[in-house]
């Protein structure tokens, strides 16, 4: 009975492999699967006939499969496992007495002997040994040490921020995410303990949109922490104890058309002309998901009525179209001098009649409009006259800006005009400014320079990250005011921030064509010499839990449009890699301005996009909620688009891990010195497995003078500390929810250094939601 069932199962597997493999081979894919399937079928036949040759043939299948797997992927255990797991388990089963005895023979004396198992046992043993050896090797790991010399004795940190405080999203206007505190260092960080925990009470609701996320980095001014929550509560905490001082509810309501429900941070301002202790001499500005900016007294959380209209600035003013839920502010505005400068997020791919991406500067005290810069009409920077409107759907800035007050420039990361995947009818201005970094004059709003990172963007490759400013000492000793700009496509642009000219070379390289007839693709795309772009997919890069779903992913790779990065969207479906989450996203990177090194978290997760003719776009459902995944309707455009991660039949990524790394770069040479897998599958599988696969993440790092980098972000719920020099993990703390927020650090009155992270989860990546603010410090 056992041998009959085994033969049947192997025959079914063989049919699946042979049939799928033949189809894959016809598409130009690997011949392995059809050959393996035929081997399975013959093995099944021999088993059914009770021929001992079945074991010998299967031994050949095992050895041949092992040789093929090593030829394709080397000794990468995470890739060898799916290729050999089923084969080795079957081989072990065939070695059991229940199979070997029926395949044996009866001697002339009547004694029964089992079929010989030596060839198959040797093949299985060899495979197991190689599997075990591969578990201790990582052919994709890149090791090295960043330089430790302090190149800048008195580094420019940007702004006048005391060492123990954190005044802006990236700590200072330069956005370096670097703290000059060094009480916590590589020698003692392993001793960090939780010292307080606060819960905001703002948790994800049943009627929330999918992308309800908690991404805030708190500010620390004096002994107060200031933060916001996804539903726009503003909260002040005692930095030493975590006790609440005040809270304010912006009452931004709920709207199922919002694509995102989040708040990355608030902005702090101190009026130097106001007498100490007067109302609103210090303010906290809260952006909301219903397109308002609210000024609060930093001491008590009360609204400052002298700002705008009773304390509230309405950001929808000047928009030709104003559909509710389509425009909001998720990132803290920049404050420089007497100006508060703010952009806004626009729903991707909802409609051709959405709000403008205009950047506006208001008087920080009164809320009066000072200038506006609209990338669709860039020369009209004087306040828009009454009755006129900003350009509909012009590229917007939803992320965080950086400021160099000495140069009089604010650096704006710009997105794309929606619909993202359709480039027909874009104006010359839109073509110039989409997906770029733009330097604007702080006083007038005029653009000084623009550096585009994607030409004619058809892939939602917004510049998502706050540009990082650093005074870079070159190898010849020359100090250049630099900008480090991470991008979704994996390029790191290192530019002279005075002019936008590259410090590390940028070249134009050929890009794929083949758009729909109404559109076109740029023949070239810019590529920085410093980049984390992945190599183009090949069949060997496809992955699965087993050889079967891996084969399906290889078929899908061949049947979809894919000519490498920048393959245009299509009607049959296109693989977009890097995908919409990007290699880098809003968490940006951190730099050490003394050592002139960078720490980042490159992520690799492919997406797919498929254009849908307007006639085939179904009517909107009444209970439909905003999302960037699934059907994006593009109302008013000739096509909608289906978007989502490139997943296999079992809903795991079709591409092989690692999906996430930590990486260190020497900014003086532009060389990536190390790159290590980051994160485990602890929270990705039904069992809490600690396997360090290298998982996706979204969020940002922070580094300290103590030589430690801190990072949550990964889809397992941990906050981790790394040695900045070599990228090796030094410490981790289990979080009660997803840690998709950038950590920060500060010192309290007695000099004790704290590290704080918000743990609230991220709807887009499915981590556990929560409402936690957690502080860590060394034991007293």
Phi and psi in degrees as a GROMACS rama.xvg file:
@    title "Ramachandran Plot"
@    xaxis  label "Phi"
@    yaxis  label "Psi"
@TYPE xy
-60.9666  -40.9015  UNK-2
-71.0896  -33.2086  UNK-3
-67.6153  -44.0505  UNK-4
-64.0286  -42.1497  UNK-5
-61.9265  -43.9063  UNK-6
-62.1398  -38.7389  UNK-7
-65.3482  -45.675  UNK-8
-62.6567  -44.7071  UNK-9
-65.4518  -35.4699  UNK-10
-65.2478  -42.3326  UNK-11
-62.2136  -44.5567  UNK-12
-60.5415  -41.4844  UNK-13
-63.8043  -40.1334  UNK-14
-62.5306  -43.346  UNK-15
-63.2248  -44.0304  UNK-16
-69.0617  -42.3492  UNK-17
-67.6229  -43.6721  UNK-18
-66.474  -51.1781  UNK-19
-65.2806  -38.475  UNK-20
-65.6609  -37.397  UNK-21
-64.2869  -40.9804  UNK-22
-64.5622  -43.7282  UNK-23
-61.1744  -42.7869  UNK-24
-62.9845  -37.5817  UNK-25
-66.0543  -22.7678  UNK-26
-88.3588  -1.51557  UNK-27
96.5227  13.7982  UNK-28
-89.74  -170.674  UNK-29
-64.3836  142.051  UNK-30
-83.3125  -7.48354  UNK-31
-57.0131  -45.6242  UNK-32
-66.5813  -39.363  UNK-33
-69.2334  -37.9081  UNK-34
-66.7345  -42.1952  UNK-35
-64.8081  -40.1968  UNK-36
-61.9084  -41.6976  UNK-37
-63.7251  -39.3309  UNK-38
-61.5051  -40.3855  UNK-39
-62.8208  -43.2279  UNK-40
-63.9866  -43.1073  UNK-41
-66.6205  -39.5003  UNK-42
-59.837  -43.684  UNK-43
-61.8231  -41.56  UNK-44
-63.2818  -45.1286  UNK-45
-63.6588  -37.057  UNK-46
-63.9171  -44.4799  UNK-47
-61.5567  -34.2143  UNK-48
-84.8011  -1.12476  UNK-49
58.4772  46.6296  UNK-50
-99.1229  128.128  UNK-51
-62.5533  -17.5672  UNK-52
-61.7658  -16.8671  UNK-53
-58.437  -38.7895  UNK-54
-71.0184  -38.8397  UNK-55
-65.367  -42.4757  UNK-56
-63.1563  -41.9766  UNK-57
-66.4811  -31.9501  UNK-58
-61.1114  -39.9247  UNK-59
-63.4585  -41.1268  UNK-60
-60.364  -43.2211  UNK-61
-62.3277  -49.3168  UNK-62
-65.9488  -43.7639  UNK-63
-63.8488  -40.7214  UNK-64
-65.1602  -39.3565  UNK-65
-63.8316  -45.6786  UNK-66
-62.2999  -43.1864  UNK-67
-63.0513  -43.0705  UNK-68
-64.1304  -44.3319  UNK-69
-65.9558  -37.4381  UNK-70
-62.2158  -37.4018  UNK-71
-77.2531  -45.0842  UNK-72
-129.031  3.81681  UNK-73
68.3799  -152.134  UNK-74
-96.7373  50.3597  UNK-75
-94.4636  105.835  UNK-76
-58.9367  -37.2307  UNK-77
-69.7679  -18.8092  UNK-78
-98.1665  -30.042  UNK-79
-68.2433  -36.3237  UNK-80
-55.2288  -54.6963  UNK-81
-62.6286  -32.608  UNK-82
-71.4194  -35.8707  UNK-83
-111.287  -9.69025  UNK-84
-57.5523  -53.3815  UNK-85
-63.8893  -42.2267  UNK-86
-62.8837  -43.1926  UNK-87
-70.5599  -40.2718  UNK-88
-62.4739  -41.3827  UNK-89
-63.5198  -40.663  UNK-90
-60.9176  -40.7864  UNK-91
-64.3578  -38.8138  UNK-92
-65.8414  -39.9907  UNK-93
-66.4277  -17.4543  UNK-94
-85.7282  -6.39829  UNK-95
-75.9142  157.525  UNK-96
-59.4093  -28.8494  UNK-97
-65.1301  -22.6289  UNK-98
-102.156  -44.173  UNK-99
-67.2988  -38.5373  UNK-100
-63.8688  -46.6516  UNK-101
-64.2191  -21.6283  UNK-102
-87.9903  -2.02338  UNK-103
-83.1381  -154.476  UNK-104
-144.098  165.777  UNK-105
-108.277  127.573  UNK-106
-73.9892  165.871  UNK-107
-57.1038  -23.3644  UNK-108
-85.7003  -1.8175  UNK-109
92.6107  3.26973  UNK-110
-87.7704  135.126  UNK-111
-89.8887  133.876  UNK-112
-118.597  139.998  UNK-113
-75.0297  155.54  UNK-114
-63.5752  147.964  UNK-115
-64.068  140.6  UNK-116
-116.548  2.72033  UNK-117
-61.0584  -49.8604  UNK-118
-60.8449  -44.9962  UNK-119
-68.3701  -41.5849  UNK-120
-60.8862  -41.7014  UNK-121
-64.6296  -41.2136  UNK-122
-64.8115  -44.1398  UNK-123
-65.402  -43.0836  UNK-124
-61.6745  -43.4142  UNK-125
-59.6532  -43.395  UNK-126
-63.8139  -41.6248  UNK-127
-65.219  -42.2933  UNK-128
-61.3823  -45.5228  UNK-129
-64.7443  -38.2188  UNK-130
-61.3096  -43.8726  UNK-131
-65.5816  -43.8042  UNK-132
-59.9602  -42.5808  UNK-133
-65.6238  -24.2916  UNK-134
-64.1947  -23.9974  UNK-135
-100.639  5.62606  UNK-136
-120.245  152.894  UNK-137
-141.285  93.5621  UNK-138
-65.8533  -13.6418  UNK-139
-94.6365  -5.13887  UNK-140
-76.7526  138.744  UNK-141
-119.704  117.653  UNK-142
-107.442  152.44  UNK-143
170.068  172.135  UNK-144
-119.685  129.599  UNK-145
-70.9969  152.875  UNK-146
-62.634  143.502  UNK-147
-104.416  -8.50697  UNK-148
-65.2253  140.003  UNK-149
-84.9381  99.5074  UNK-150
-69.6938  -39.21  UNK-151
-107.749  115.696  UNK-152
-68.0639  -36.3999  UNK-153
-128.918  79.1497  UNK-154
-66.9557  149.043  UNK-155
-80.9487  115.522  UNK-156
-97.0289  -18.8659  UNK-157
86.3935  123.22  UNK-158
77.077  168.697  UNK-159
-105.969  76.1469  UNK-160
-113.01  121.487  UNK-161
-56.3933  149.365  UNK-162
-54.5498  -36.0964  UNK-163
-88.8814  11.0107  UNK-164
-122.272  172.548  UNK-165
-145.002  95.5982  UNK-166
-92.9244  -20.2435  UNK-167
-135.797  172.27  UNK-168
-51.1946  -45.7804  UNK-169
-98.2164  23.7568  UNK-170
82.7591  -48.0796  UNK-171
-130.953  173.73  UNK-172
-60.2936  -18.2106  UNK-173
-76.7165  -16.7792  UNK-174
67.2337  31.1258  UNK-175
-77.5511  -19.6496  UNK-176
54.0788  41.6938  UNK-177
-124.544  132.788  UNK-178
-114.192  134.758  UNK-179
-78.6929  8.75142  UNK-180
-77.3722  143.175  UNK-181
-137.192  15.0388  UNK-182
-60.9618  -42.6166  UNK-183
-87.3  124.031  UNK-184
-140.654  -177.564  UNK-185
-64.3819  -22.6744  UNK-186
-83.7763  -24.3027  UNK-187
-122.749  -1.69953  UNK-188
-61.7684  -26.1225  UNK-189
-64.8856  -13.1709  UNK-190
-92.9085  2.51411  UNK-191
-58.4653  139.618  UNK-192
-133.057  150.928  UNK-193
-67.0625  133.884  UNK-194
-114.023  -27.5552  UNK-195
-157.372  160.063  UNK-196
-142.93  132.905  UNK-197
-126.929  139.533  UNK-198
-113.593  129.121  UNK-199
-76.3512  -24.0896  UNK-200
85.5582  -5.73136  UNK-201
-95.6045  98.5692  UNK-202
-113.675  161.708  UNK-203
-63.4536  135.678  UNK-204
-104.246  159.161  UNK-205
-60.5479  -29.3617  UNK-206
-94.7154  11.3946  UNK-207
-73.9798  156.076  UNK-208
-72.6352  162.218  UNK-209
-60.4282  -39.1101  UNK-210
-87.8173  45.6108  UNK-211
-83.6755  117.659  UNK-212
-139.293  154.431  UNK-213
-116.756  104.601  UNK-214
-122.338  13.9647  UNK-215
-75.3445  140.551  UNK-216
-107.183  116.462  UNK-217
-65.9333  157.518  UNK-218
-102.415  151.12  UNK-219
-128.216  116.138  UNK-220
-130.504  125.255  UNK-221
62.9887  -124.64  UNK-222
-114.101  24.5673  UNK-223
-113.529  141.762  UNK-224
-105.241  138.75  UNK-225
-123.682  132.69  UNK-226
-151.522  168.731  UNK-227
-127.462  171.141  UNK-228
-124.455  168.229  UNK-229
-55.1988  -35.3006  UNK-230
-98.3422  25.3602  UNK-231
66.8594  41.922  UNK-232
-85.1877  137.954  UNK-233
-106.636  134.764  UNK-234
-136.314  140.164  UNK-235
-115.039  133.275  UNK-236
-123.42  153.802  UNK-237
-72.8575  123.393  UNK-238
-67.3274  -23.8664  UNK-239
-83.7244  -41.0833  UNK-240
-108.763  -18.7962  UNK-241
79.1462  7.47808  UNK-242
-75.8228  142.857  UNK-243
-70.5753  135.225  UNK-244
-98.6342  -48.9554  UNK-245
-156.207  164.601  UNK-246
-145.616  147.591  UNK-247
-133.362  133.34  UNK-248
-104.767  116.395  UNK-249
-73.977  -10.7452  UNK-250
50.6409  53.5435  UNK-251
-82.7469  -2.83392  UNK-252
68.8342  -172.16  UNK-253
-122.176  145.666  UNK-254
-149.262  118.419  UNK-255
-67.7191  -11.1722  UNK-256
-85.4796  -9.62529  UNK-257
-67.7623  133.474  UNK-258
-78.5545  -30.127  UNK-259
-133.661  143.893  UNK-260
-127.162  94.0322  UNK-261
-158.108  167.964  UNK-262
-147.673  121.321  UNK-263
-88.7659  -16.2425  UNK-264
165.309  167.804  UNK-265
-110.082  170.56  UNK-266
-118.631  140.013  UNK-267
-109.194  142.93  UNK-268
-144.669  137.209  UNK-269
-119.032  121.857  UNK-270
-78.9208  106.369  UNK-271
-66.6996  -21.7915  UNK-272
-85.3349  -13.8363  UNK-273
-85.1162  143.332  UNK-274
-68.5263  140.734  UNK-275
-56.6096  136.069  UNK-276
89.0128  -9.36613  UNK-277
-75.2544  151.47  UNK-278
-56.4382  135.078  UNK-279
62.7227  22.0453  UNK-280
-65.084  -30.3479  UNK-281
-120.779  134.976  UNK-282
-130.334  154.793  UNK-283
-122.121  127.541  UNK-284
-105.221  128.125  UNK-285
-113.697  116.829  UNK-286
-81.5223  147.278  UNK-287
-124.279  164.486  UNK-288
-82.9683  1.92042  UNK-289
-115.399  32.3132  UNK-290
64.3217  46.6028  UNK-291
-125.82  159.602  UNK-292
-127.976  120.797  UNK-293
-115.723  132.703  UNK-294
-97.7506  128.884  UNK-295
-122.797  149.432  UNK-296
-70.6611  121.85  UNK-297
-64.6553  -19.5053  UNK-298
-86.8596  -28.9483  UNK-299
-135.674  -3.59944  UNK-300
78.8519  10.0203  UNK-301
-83.4721  148.509  UNK-302
-65.3171  139.802  UNK-303
-91.1295  101.746  UNK-304
-68.84  -16.7286  UNK-305
-77.257  -9.87188  UNK-306
-91.0483  125.262  UNK-307
52.0287  -128.14  UNK-308
-100.762  89.5829  UNK-309
64.0701  29.2818  UNK-310
101.707  -5.03591  UNK-311
-123.876  130.618  UNK-312
-103.758  126.175  UNK-313
-94.8898  113.923  UNK-314
-83.623  -7.31424  UNK-315
-80.003  -5.39621  UNK-316
-63.7009  137.762  UNK-317
88.4785  2.90647  UNK-318
-91.3094  132.845  UNK-319
-67.1249  -41.6369  UNK-320
-118.148  142.409  UNK-321
-141.99  59.7238  UNK-322
-65.5578  130.803  UNK-323
-61.5039  135.742  UNK-324
88.5111  -4.52037  UNK-325
-94.4337  -10.7271  UNK-326
-139.806  133.743  UNK-327
-164.242  170.646  UNK-328
-117.691  119.719  UNK-329
-106.001  -11.8631  UNK-330
-118.716  150.274  UNK-331
-69.1654  138.308  UNK-332
-70.1666  162.042  UNK-333
-91.6706  141.501  UNK-334
-120.543  125.129  UNK-335
-144.787  127.188  UNK-336
60.2582  -126.735  UNK-337
-99.7863  18.0228  UNK-338
-118.105  142.928  UNK-339
-116.52  122.43  UNK-340
-115.313  127.143  UNK-341
-140.888  143.815  UNK-342
-108.372  -147.659  UNK-343
-171.854  153.669  UNK-344
-91.9307  138.558  UNK-345
-118.807  135.63  UNK-346
-54.2454  127.78  UNK-347
-75.0668  130.404  UNK-348
62.4133  34.5214  UNK-349
-94.6609  -44.3897  UNK-350
-159.618  159.712  UNK-351
-88.079  1.22432  UNK-352
-123.62  71.5703  UNK-353
-117.467  -179.252  UNK-354
-72.5086  165.761  UNK-355
-77.9209  157.417  UNK-356
-93.912  24.9687  UNK-357
-55.8956  141.434  UNK-358
-101.059  130.516  UNK-359
-129.513  143.957  UNK-360
-111.618  126.027  UNK-361
-116.878  154.999  UNK-362
-64.193  124.605  UNK-363
-66.9958  -23.363  UNK-364
-90.246  -44.0523  UNK-365
-100.106  -22.0615  UNK-366
83.4889  7.9793  UNK-367
-74.2208  137.98  UNK-368
-67.8576  128.612  UNK-369
-102.764  -47.9592  UNK-370
-152.323  161.244  UNK-371
-136.636  137.352  UNK-372
-122.946  114.363  UNK-373
-112.241  116.411  UNK-374
-62.9325  -16.7911  UNK-375
-83.8127  -14.5616  UNK-376
-149.04  66.3361  UNK-377
-71.1222  -17.0459  UNK-378
-86.7883  -13.174  UNK-379
-91.6018  81.8866  UNK-380
-99.1186  -14.7387  UNK-381
-64.7566  150.332  UNK-382
-48.1625  131.96  UNK-383
-60.1974  126.213  UNK-384
-61.2433  151.543  UNK-385
-56.8682  134.496  UNK-386
95.5176  -17.3535  UNK-387
-94.277  159.76  UNK-388
-129.116  157.335  UNK-389
-74.9122  165.752  UNK-390
-69.3048  126.163  UNK-391
-62.5085  133.622  UNK-392
61.7734  21.0963  UNK-393
-67.9025  151.68  UNK-394
-51.0585  136.385  UNK-395
-115.218  168.703  UNK-396
-122.415  105.056  UNK-397
-99.3722  -8.44612  UNK-398
-97.8551  -157.056  UNK-399
-103.018  139.015  UNK-400
-97.5229  159.921  UNK-401
-119.634  158.69  UNK-402
-136.126  134.501  UNK-403
-117.206  97.6997  UNK-404
-67.0537  -31.5277  UNK-405
-62.7533  -41.0234  UNK-406
-83.422  -10.6057  UNK-407
71.1841  32.0879  UNK-408
-126.499  143.273  UNK-409
-116.673  135.927  UNK-410
-106.417  119.283  UNK-411
-112.559  120.209  UNK-412
-82.8445  122.164  UNK-413
-105.682  147.608  UNK-414
-93.7654  -159.089  UNK-415
-109.156  160.325  UNK-416
-75.4815  134.009  UNK-417
-85.4719  149.32  UNK-418
-67.7003  138.323  UNK-419
-64.5809  -36.4891  UNK-420
-92.1111  1.64651  UNK-421
-123.119  116.581  UNK-422
-103.468  8.02018  UNK-423
-70.5255  139.004  UNK-424
77.0922  11.633  UNK-425
-72.9419  140.758  UNK-426
-75.3718  167.711  UNK-427
-61.0273  -37.5877  UNK-428
-65.9208  -43.0312  UNK-429
-62.584  -42.7467  UNK-430
-62.5387  -29.6627  UNK-431
-77.4565  -40.622  UNK-432
-101.997  -15.606  UNK-433
-57.3906  139.941  UNK-434
51.479  54.3046  UNK-435
-136.394  169.89  UNK-436
-107.095  126.045  UNK-437
-120.397  135.03  UNK-438
-100.308  119.585  UNK-439
-109.528  144.737  UNK-440
-68.4357  125.907  UNK-441
-60.8122  -35.4493  UNK-442
-84.7387  -32.2346  UNK-443
-116.319  -19.7305  UNK-444
84.0916  -4.43376  UNK-445
-67.4631  143.305  UNK-446
-82.8171  132.137  UNK-447
-91.2724  -37.3212  UNK-448
-159.677  160.945  UNK-449
-138.567  137.138  UNK-450
-125.275  107.226  UNK-451
-83.1634  136.375  UNK-452
-102.46  -17.468  UNK-453
-142.965  130.832  UNK-454
-88.6139  136.646  UNK-455
44.2372  62.1432  UNK-456
-61.832  121.548  UNK-457
-118.966  16.7406  UNK-458
-132.584  10.5983  UNK-459
62.1504  41.0921  UNK-460
-91.8572  53.6964  UNK-461
-50.852  150.916  UNK-462
-76.96  108.432  UNK-463
-95.0878  -14.5193  UNK-464
-110.889  147.548  UNK-465
-61.186  124.969  UNK-466
-63.4094  142.064  UNK-467
-104.094  130.861  UNK-468
-104.696  135.42  UNK-469
-151.804  141.665  UNK-470
-86.4981  108.714  UNK-471
-97.8148  122.641  UNK-472
-88.0039  114.781  UNK-473
-77.4593  171.886  UNK-474
-63.3342  -24.3642  UNK-475
-87.8854  6.79668  UNK-476
90.5441  -9.60757  UNK-477
-70.6371  135.008  UNK-478
-99.8873  123.038  UNK-479
-119.068  127.148  UNK-480
-66.9433  113.381  UNK-481
-114.758  161.237  UNK-482
-127.299  132.41  UNK-483
-111.044  113.306  UNK-484
-116.972  103.187  UNK-485
-76.4093  150.007  UNK-486
-131.825  162.524  UNK-487
-62.6557  -37.0889  UNK-488
-77.7924  -0.850931  UNK-489
102.087  -7.64181  UNK-490
-74.3494  141.963  UNK-491
-112.138  110.576  UNK-492
-87.6087  123.145  UNK-493
-112.133  107.408  UNK-494
-121.099  153.684  UNK-495
-71.7364  114.552  UNK-496
-74.548  -5.24657  UNK-497
-78.38  -33.1174  UNK-498
-125.836  -18.3317  UNK-499
82.8996  2.62478  UNK-500
-76.7028  143.694  UNK-501
-67.3316  137.657  UNK-502
-89.8833  -46.1005  UNK-503
-94.7225  130.394  UNK-504
-56.5495  145.624  UNK-505
-123.334  128.614  UNK-506
-123.586  157.737  UNK-507
-94.743  128.987  UNK-508
-127.117  150.44  UNK-509
-58.0097  145.639  UNK-510
-129.604  155.634  UNK-511
-63.9842  155.352  UNK-512
-113.977  -157.177  UNK-513
93.7956  48.4723  UNK-514
-84.0562  176.72  UNK-515
-63.125  157.094  UNK-516
-57.0428  -31.4572  UNK-517
-75.7971  -13.8763  UNK-518
-116.739  -177.064  UNK-519
-149.069  163.686  UNK-520
-119.914  149.239  UNK-521
-67.725  133.498  UNK-522
-68.3041  -22.0088  UNK-523
-133.725  160.949  UNK-524
-136.322  146.735  UNK-525
-75.5114  142.219  UNK-526
-136.008  126.809  UNK-527
-82.0263  144.683  UNK-528
-63.8288  -25.0984  UNK-529
-98.0925  108.86  UNK-530
-152.902  160.507  UNK-531
-118.896  31.0469  UNK-532
-64.8002  135.181  UNK-533
-78.4774  156.067  UNK-534
-70.4942  156.436  UNK-535
-59.6189  148.107  UNK-536
-62.0321  143.727  UNK-537
-127.726  169.978  UNK-538
-56.3669  -36.8636  UNK-539
-65.6567  -15.519  UNK-540
-84.1302  -8.73326  UNK-541
-75.8582  154.291  UNK-542
-141.819  167.582  UNK-543
-176.674  176.387  UNK-544
-73.5563  -33.4162  UNK-545
-130.795  175.649  UNK-546
-66.9113  -22.266  UNK-547
-75.5669  -50.731  UNK-548
-71.8174  -25.8864  UNK-549
-65.0897  -40.3527  UNK-550
-62.251  -41.1016  UNK-551
-61.5468  -42.1099  UNK-552
-63.5712  -36.0174  UNK-553
-65.8559  -36.8148  UNK-554
-65.4158  -44.9172  UNK-555
-62.6834  -37.4816  UNK-556
-59.3034  -37.389  UNK-557
-79.7401  -28.3431  UNK-558
-89.3011  -16.4895  UNK-559
-93.444  162.959  UNK-560
-74.466  123.718  UNK-561
-159.878  111.374  UNK-562
-118.458  22.7143  UNK-563
101.93  -173.612  UNK-564
-56.9513  142.501  UNK-565
72.6405  24.5715  UNK-566
-67.4697  125.183  UNK-567
-66.4259  154.429  UNK-568
-60.0459  151.625  UNK-569
-145.578  170.026  UNK-570
-75.0258  -28.4276  UNK-571
-90.5304  -7.98753  UNK-572
110.036  136.259  UNK-573
-125.855  140.87  UNK-574
-87.6735  126.604  UNK-575
-110.014  112.429  UNK-576
-145.196  120.028  UNK-577
-60.6651  152.668  UNK-578
-85.6258  -168.584  UNK-579
-65.7691  -26.9934  UNK-580
-66.3511  -26.5778  UNK-581
83.3136  158.537  UNK-582
-67.7749  -39.3814  UNK-583
-127.067  148.939  UNK-584
-132.594  -152.476  UNK-585
-62.0704  -18.3344  UNK-586
-69.3379  -16.3561  UNK-587
58.6989  -153.067  UNK-588
-129.57  168.83  UNK-589
-118.064  144.01  UNK-590
-126.92  147.929  UNK-591
-99.8431  109.729  UNK-592
-75.1886  -11.0426  UNK-593
-81.7202  -50.7813  UNK-594
-88.9299  -14.4913  UNK-595
59.5844  50.9745  UNK-596
-125.884  161.63  UNK-597
-126.171  144.256  UNK-598
-125.59  131.104  UNK-599
-147.265  174.151  UNK-600
-126.825  79.3332  UNK-601
-66.926  135.394  UNK-602
-122.326  144.095  UNK-603
-131.694  107.638  UNK-604
-147.926  114.644  UNK-605
-74.6245  149.452  UNK-606
-120.866  171.149  UNK-607
-126.644  150.985  UNK-608
-137.387  138.561  UNK-609
-136.088  119.829  UNK-610
-71.8049  143.651  UNK-611
-126.063  118.457  UNK-612
-55.2418  146.113  UNK-613
-52.0675  -39.0841  UNK-614
-64.4953  -20.5142  UNK-615
-99.1493  0.252197  UNK-616
-80.6291  119.427  UNK-617
-71.3282  159.544  UNK-618
-61.0513  151.043  UNK-619
-70.1665  131.818  UNK-620
-76.1857  148.993  UNK-621
-64.3004  -32.2111  UNK-622
-98.086  13.0756  UNK-623
-70.647  132.773  UNK-624
-111.808  154.975  UNK-625
-61.0804  140.661  UNK-626
-164.403  149.795  UNK-627
-90.8663  -8.71953  UNK-628
-108.392  147.721  UNK-629
93.201  -148.986  UNK-630
-80.1313  122.247  UNK-631
-102.413  121.904  UNK-632
-78.324  -32.6776  UNK-633
51.7957  48.0074  UNK-634
-54.1147  132.377  UNK-635
94.8021  -11.741  UNK-636
-102.49  159.358  UNK-637
-71.92  -11.5859  UNK-638
-139.481  143.054  UNK-639
-94.0142  -174.733  UNK-640
-150.83  134.534  UNK-641
-92.2528  132.06  UNK-642
-136.416  150.551  UNK-643
171.414  171.917  UNK-644
-63.2174  151.425  UNK-645
-82.4231  92.1262  UNK-646
-111.278  152.021  UNK-647
-85.3281  -174.917  UNK-648
-59.0586  -27.9649  UNK-649
-95.0581  13.256  UNK-650
63.2381  33.472  UNK-651
-116.557  159.003  UNK-652
-55.0444  138.418  UNK-653
-71.5471  -21.0631  UNK-654
-92.5857  148.772  UNK-655
-71.4004  146.955  UNK-656
-70.5164  164.911  UNK-657
-79.5573  146.959  UNK-658
-101.625  -6.91557  UNK-659
-154.329  143.087  UNK-660
-131.742  166.496  UNK-661
-111.153  144.934  UNK-662
-142.607  148.481  UNK-663
-123.504  136.535  UNK-664
-127.46  136.111  UNK-665
-86.5907  108.663  UNK-666
-71.6621  -19.1236  UNK-667
-74.5552  -32.1009  UNK-668
-104.214  -17.3945  UNK-669
75.0299  19.1221  UNK-670
-101.639  136.844  UNK-671
-80.7909  118.082  UNK-672
-91.7602  -37.1866  UNK-673
-144.757  158.819  UNK-674
-157.667  112.454  UNK-675
-125.108  145.992  UNK-676
-55.3578  141.983  UNK-677
-128.755  125.259  UNK-678
91.2883  159.111  UNK-679
-119.37  173.473  UNK-680
-91.5281  19.621  UNK-681
-50.7562  -41.1921  UNK-682
-109.851  15.5731  UNK-683
-106.788  -9.00473  UNK-684
-127.889  160.912  UNK-685
-58.8891  -31.4732  UNK-686
-100.955  142.401  UNK-687
-75.9245  72.1116  UNK-688
-81.2497  137.557  UNK-689
-91.0514  17.2902  UNK-690
-65.7244  126.997  UNK-691
-86.3836  84.4351  UNK-692
-82.1229  -35.6647  UNK-693
94.9417  91.2789  UNK-694
-105.304  162.23  UNK-695
-65.6886  164.501  UNK-696
-161.392  162.656  UNK-697
-147.113  124.423  UNK-698
149.471  -171.364  UNK-699
-137.668  164.899  UNK-700
-97.6356  167.699  UNK-701
-141.117  140.304  UNK-702
-126.559  159.513  UNK-703
-129.284  163.218  UNK-704
-63.3595  -20.0016  UNK-705
-72.1825  3.13119  UNK-706
80.7566  20.9295  UNK-707
-115.694  137.072  UNK-708
-108.822  134.521  UNK-709
-113.202  139.14  UNK-710
-155.55  131.801  UNK-711
-100.334  -108.361  UNK-712
70.7075  -44.9989  UNK-713
-62.8551  159.243  UNK-714
-77.8447  0.116441  UNK-715
-93.6691  150.103  UNK-716
-88.7716  75.5585  UNK-717
-137.692  148.298  UNK-718
-103.694  131.524  UNK-719
-125.303  153.894  UNK-720
-118.871  140.059  UNK-721
-128.048  150.775  UNK-722
-73.1997  115.553  UNK-723
-59.1064  -32.4005  UNK-724
-66.936  -43.4787  UNK-725
-122.555  -3.14693  UNK-726
78.1426  5.96763  UNK-727
-79.7292  141.064  UNK-728
-70.8841  136.167  UNK-729
-112.989  -23.3009  UNK-730
-164.865  152.865  UNK-731
-149.846  152.515  UNK-732
-131.705  132.306  UNK-733
-72.7948  130.431  UNK-734
-100.709  151.438  UNK-735
-78.9696  -7.16585  UNK-736
-155.574  174.447  UNK-737
-60.1235  138.446  UNK-738
-102.169  48.7105  UNK-739
-85.4168  53.0553  UNK-740
-138.174  155.137  UNK-741
-84.0835  126.601  UNK-742
-71.5356  165.298  UNK-743
-143.477  170.244  UNK-744
-143.156  156.208  UNK-745
-161.815  172.414  UNK-746
-117.704  144.064  UNK-747
-95.9282  -177.813  UNK-748
-58.4726  -33.4037  UNK-749
-87.0575  8.37504  UNK-750
89.6175  -3.19683  UNK-751
-71.4143  132.7  UNK-752
-90.6151  131.555  UNK-753
-112.928  150.306  UNK-754
-119.941  129.895  UNK-755
-125.488  137.896  UNK-756
-136.678  147.449  UNK-757
-95.4865  130.838  UNK-758
-119.45  106.14  UNK-759
-140.953  -2.60756  UNK-760
85.2521  169.696  UNK-761
-140.685  119.63  UNK-762
-63.2353  -35.4442  UNK-763
-68.285  -31.7422  UNK-764
-105.954  -0.718208  UNK-765
76.5763  21.6284  UNK-766
-77.3969  163.896  UNK-767
-63.9876  125.611  UNK-768
-74.6287  157.553  UNK-769
-171.582  -169.836  UNK-770
-146.129  38.5784  UNK-771
-99.1463  140.757  UNK-772
-121.449  121.077  UNK-773
-127.498  134.114  UNK-774
-115.426  141.237  UNK-775
-125.068  149.527  UNK-776
-156.385  166.625  UNK-777
-73.0809  146.639  UNK-778
-59.4451  147.036  UNK-779
